[in-house]
């Protein structure tokens, strides 16, 4: 069997994810500073199911609004353009990868959402670009989905050896294939003409410190992925301690006591809320 290359996974339109029309428009909006929320509203109104999801989200406990949000326009203004774009982007990725061999999709998308929300919480706490971090968090796993769609047979031995969500997965992919899922995610983002900071961060997420130009966004997503992994894989406290990326935390200037499993004296800062609280209402967008 001929070994597949990174380019061979993406070199034909038929190999690319079938992204919904509204999601395509929002992908294009990353490069259009002039796009208005009214224009996005017109595009969303053509998708009643997606509009209904956004309305439910706007009225969810996550946003804790004091009045009922009754219209899509009100929902868009309350949620804000960046949040709407990110959530529709996540919803579109779920739709694009409905049938992915070798992946537990329910677990995968929960992990992905947990990663994005945990990373956003950390970035906001450190006054970093939490919107960028949330976007990268939502997209950071799509390389795994593209790889399993295009080369499931080649990945089966790797899947038997190590979970797709495990921290050592990217290193095994690099060693075996010559590229990893971060490379694939970055190439998809490049094809979609997403901004360079997103492309670079996606490539760097598996090992943010190893890349030549350190990406802070990738670092927050890596930390968020550690927290999400602990939750969805139900890691015990010792396993969480053993896998905590200490060098990355030090590079980002954050003490490890933001997570309950971490040892050491509290710094006085509030710990991260439970993942269910941090993501309440958001899972409906990815269902």
C-alpha positions as CSV (number, residue, x, y, z in Angstrom):
1,X,0.0,0.0,0.0
2,X,1.4,3.4,-1.0
3,X,2.0,5.7,2.0
4,X,-0.3,8.7,1.9
5,X,1.1,12.2,2.1
6,X,-0.5,15.3,3.7
7,X,-1.1,16.7,0.3
8,X,-3.0,13.6,-0.8
9,X,-5.6,14.1,1.9
10,X,-6.7,17.5,0.5
11,X,-5.6,17.7,-3.2
12,X,-9.1,17.3,-4.7
13,X,-12.4,19.1,-4.0
14,X,-14.1,15.7,-3.5
15,X,-11.8,15.0,-0.5
16,X,-12.7,18.2,1.3
17,X,-15.5,18.3,3.9
18,X,-18.9,19.2,2.6
19,X,-19.4,22.4,4.7
20,X,-23.0,23.8,4.9
21,X,-23.7,27.0,2.9
22,X,-24.1,29.2,6.0
23,X,-20.8,27.9,7.4
24,X,-19.1,28.7,4.1
25,X,-20.3,32.3,4.3
26,X,-19.0,32.6,7.8
27,X,-15.6,31.1,6.9
28,X,-15.4,33.8,4.2
29,X,-16.3,36.4,6.8
30,X,-12.9,35.9,8.5
31,X,-11.3,37.8,5.7
32,X,-14.1,40.5,5.3
33,X,-13.9,43.2,7.8
34,X,-16.9,45.0,6.2
35,X,-19.4,42.2,6.8
36,X,-22.3,43.2,9.0
37,X,-24.3,41.2,11.5
38,X,-27.4,42.0,9.4
39,X,-25.9,40.2,6.5
40,X,-25.1,37.2,8.6
41,X,-28.7,37.3,10.0
42,X,-30.1,37.1,6.4
43,X,-27.9,34.1,5.7
44,X,-28.8,32.4,9.0
45,X,-32.6,33.0,8.4
46,X,-32.4,30.7,5.4
47,X,-31.6,27.8,7.8
48,X,-34.5,27.5,10.2
49,X,-33.0,24.6,12.2
50,X,-29.8,26.6,12.9
51,X,-31.7,29.7,13.7
52,X,-33.8,27.8,16.2
53,X,-30.6,26.5,17.8
54,X,-29.2,30.0,18.2
55,X,-32.5,31.2,19.7
56,X,-32.4,28.4,22.3
57,X,-28.8,29.2,23.0
58,X,-29.5,32.9,23.5
59,X,-32.2,32.0,26.1
60,X,-30.0,29.4,27.8
61,X,-28.6,29.6,31.3
62,X,-25.1,30.1,29.8
63,X,-25.9,33.7,28.9
64,X,-28.2,34.4,31.9
65,X,-30.3,37.1,30.2
66,X,-33.0,38.9,32.1
67,X,-35.5,38.9,29.3
68,X,-36.8,36.4,26.7
69,X,-35.0,36.6,23.3
70,X,-37.7,36.1,20.8
71,X,-36.2,36.9,17.4
72,X,-33.1,35.8,15.5
73,X,-32.0,39.5,15.2
74,X,-32.2,39.9,19.0
75,X,-30.3,36.7,19.4
76,X,-27.5,37.8,17.1
77,X,-27.1,41.2,18.8
78,X,-27.1,39.6,22.3
79,X,-24.7,36.8,21.4
80,X,-22.4,39.0,19.3
81,X,-21.0,38.4,15.9
82,X,-17.8,36.6,17.0
83,X,-19.7,34.1,19.2
84,X,-22.3,33.5,16.5
85,X,-19.6,32.9,13.9
86,X,-17.8,30.5,16.2
87,X,-20.9,28.5,17.2
88,X,-22.1,28.2,13.6
89,X,-18.6,27.2,12.6
90,X,-18.7,24.4,15.2
91,X,-22.2,23.3,14.1
92,X,-21.0,23.3,10.4
93,X,-18.0,21.1,11.3
94,X,-20.3,18.6,13.0
95,X,-22.5,18.5,9.9
96,X,-19.5,18.1,7.6
97,X,-18.1,15.1,9.4
98,X,-21.2,13.0,10.2
99,X,-19.7,9.7,9.1
100,X,-16.1,9.3,10.3
101,X,-14.7,5.8,10.7
102,X,-12.8,5.0,13.8
103,X,-14.0,8.1,15.8
104,X,-16.5,8.1,18.7
105,X,-18.1,11.4,17.4
106,X,-20.2,12.1,20.5
107,X,-17.0,11.9,22.7
108,X,-14.9,13.7,20.2
109,X,-17.3,16.8,19.9
110,X,-17.7,17.0,23.6
111,X,-13.9,17.0,24.0
112,X,-13.7,19.6,21.3
113,X,-16.2,21.9,23.0
114,X,-14.7,21.4,26.4
115,X,-11.3,22.3,24.9
116,X,-12.6,25.5,23.3
117,X,-14.4,26.6,26.5
118,X,-11.6,25.7,28.9
119,X,-9.0,27.4,26.6
120,X,-11.2,30.5,26.3
121,X,-11.7,30.7,30.1
122,X,-7.9,30.5,30.6
123,X,-7.1,33.1,27.9
124,X,-9.7,35.5,29.2
125,X,-8.3,35.1,32.7
126,X,-4.8,36.1,31.5
127,X,-6.2,38.9,29.3
128,X,-5.2,37.1,26.1
129,X,-7.2,37.0,22.8
130,X,-10.0,34.7,24.0
131,X,-12.0,34.9,20.8
132,X,-9.1,33.7,18.7
133,X,-8.5,30.9,21.3
134,X,-12.1,29.8,21.2
135,X,-12.0,29.6,17.4
136,X,-8.8,27.6,17.4
137,X,-10.2,25.3,20.1
138,X,-13.3,24.5,18.1
139,X,-11.2,23.7,15.0
140,X,-8.2,22.1,16.5
141,X,-9.5,18.5,16.1
142,X,-10.7,18.6,12.6
143,X,-7.5,17.2,11.3
144,X,-8.3,13.9,13.0
145,X,-11.6,13.8,11.3
146,X,-10.2,14.5,7.9
147,X,-7.5,11.9,8.4
148,X,-10.0,9.2,9.4
149,X,-12.3,10.1,6.5
150,X,-9.5,9.8,3.9
151,X,-7.2,7.1,5.4
152,X,-9.1,5.1,8.0
153,X,-7.3,1.8,7.1
154,X,-3.9,3.3,7.6
155,X,-4.9,4.8,11.0
156,X,-6.5,1.6,12.4
157,X,-3.1,0.3,13.9
158,X,-2.5,3.7,15.5
159,X,-6.0,3.8,16.9
160,X,-5.5,0.4,18.4
161,X,-2.2,1.6,20.0
162,X,-3.3,5.0,21.4
163,X,-6.6,6.9,21.7
164,X,-7.1,9.7,19.2
165,X,-7.4,12.1,22.1
166,X,-4.4,11.0,24.0
167,X,-1.5,13.5,24.5
168,X,1.0,11.3,22.7
169,X,-1.2,10.9,19.6
170,X,0.4,13.6,17.4
171,X,3.9,12.4,18.1
172,X,3.0,8.9,17.0
173,X,1.3,10.2,13.9
174,X,4.4,12.3,13.0
175,X,6.7,9.3,13.6
176,X,4.5,6.9,11.5
177,X,3.1,9.1,8.8
178,X,5.4,12.1,8.6
179,X,2.7,14.6,9.6
180,X,0.1,14.9,12.4
181,X,-3.5,16.0,12.8
182,X,-2.4,19.6,13.6
183,X,-0.8,19.8,10.1
184,X,-4.0,18.6,8.5
185,X,-6.2,21.0,10.5
186,X,-3.9,23.9,9.5
187,X,-4.0,23.0,5.8
188,X,-7.8,22.9,5.9
189,X,-7.8,26.3,7.5
190,X,-5.4,27.6,4.8
191,X,-7.7,26.2,2.0
192,X,-10.6,28.0,3.7
193,X,-8.5,31.2,3.7
194,X,-8.7,31.6,7.4
195,X,-6.3,34.2,8.9
196,X,-2.6,33.2,9.4
197,X,-2.8,33.3,13.3
198,X,-5.5,30.6,13.2
199,X,-3.6,28.5,10.6
200,X,-0.3,28.8,12.6
201,X,-2.0,28.1,15.9
202,X,-3.7,24.9,14.6
203,X,-0.4,23.6,13.4
204,X,1.2,24.3,16.7
205,X,-1.5,23.0,19.1
206,X,0.0,19.5,19.5
207,X,3.3,20.9,20.8
208,X,3.2,24.7,21.1
209,X,6.7,25.0,22.6
210,X,8.4,23.0,19.8
211,X,7.5,25.4,17.0
212,X,9.8,28.2,15.9
213,X,7.4,31.0,16.6
214,X,5.5,30.4,19.9
215,X,1.8,30.7,19.5
216,X,0.1,31.8,22.7
217,X,-3.3,30.8,21.3
218,X,-2.0,27.3,20.6
219,X,-0.7,27.2,24.2
220,X,-4.1,28.0,25.7
221,X,-5.8,25.4,23.5
222,X,-3.2,22.8,24.5
223,X,-4.0,23.5,28.2
224,X,-7.7,23.5,27.5
225,X,-7.3,20.1,25.7
226,X,-5.5,18.7,28.8
227,X,-8.5,19.7,31.0
228,X,-11.0,18.4,28.4
229,X,-9.2,15.1,28.0
230,X,-9.2,14.5,31.8
231,X,-13.0,14.9,31.7
232,X,-14.0,12.9,28.7
233,X,-11.5,10.1,29.2
234,X,-12.2,10.1,32.9
235,X,-8.6,10.2,33.9
236,X,-7.8,9.7,37.6
237,X,-6.0,12.4,39.6
238,X,-2.6,10.8,39.2
239,X,-3.0,10.5,35.4
240,X,-4.0,14.2,35.3
241,X,-0.9,15.2,37.3
242,X,1.4,13.0,35.2
243,X,0.1,14.5,31.9
244,X,0.0,18.2,32.9
245,X,2.1,20.2,30.5
246,X,4.2,22.0,33.1
247,X,6.7,23.6,30.8
248,X,3.8,25.1,28.7
249,X,2.1,26.4,31.8
250,X,5.3,28.1,32.9
251,X,5.8,29.6,29.4
252,X,2.3,31.1,29.6
253,X,2.9,32.4,33.1
254,X,0.0,30.5,34.7
255,X,0.2,28.6,38.0
256,X,-1.3,25.1,37.8
257,X,-3.8,25.6,40.6
258,X,-6.5,26.7,38.2
259,X,-7.4,23.0,37.9
260,X,-8.7,21.0,40.9
261,X,-6.2,18.1,40.4
262,X,-3.1,20.2,40.6
263,X,-1.0,20.1,43.8
264,X,0.4,23.1,45.4
265,X,-0.8,26.1,47.5
266,X,-3.7,28.0,46.0
267,X,-2.7,31.4,44.6
268,X,-6.0,33.0,45.6
269,X,-7.4,33.0,42.1
270,X,-10.7,31.4,41.3
271,X,-10.3,27.8,40.0
272,X,-11.9,26.8,36.7
273,X,-15.6,25.9,37.0
274,X,-16.8,22.4,36.2
275,X,-16.9,21.7,32.5
276,X,-20.7,21.2,32.6
277,X,-21.1,24.7,34.0
278,X,-18.5,26.2,31.6
279,X,-20.3,24.7,28.5
280,X,-23.9,24.8,29.7
281,X,-26.2,25.3,26.7
282,X,-23.4,25.2,24.1
283,X,-23.6,21.5,23.4
284,X,-26.9,21.9,21.6
285,X,-25.1,23.9,18.9
286,X,-22.8,20.9,18.2
287,X,-25.6,18.3,18.3
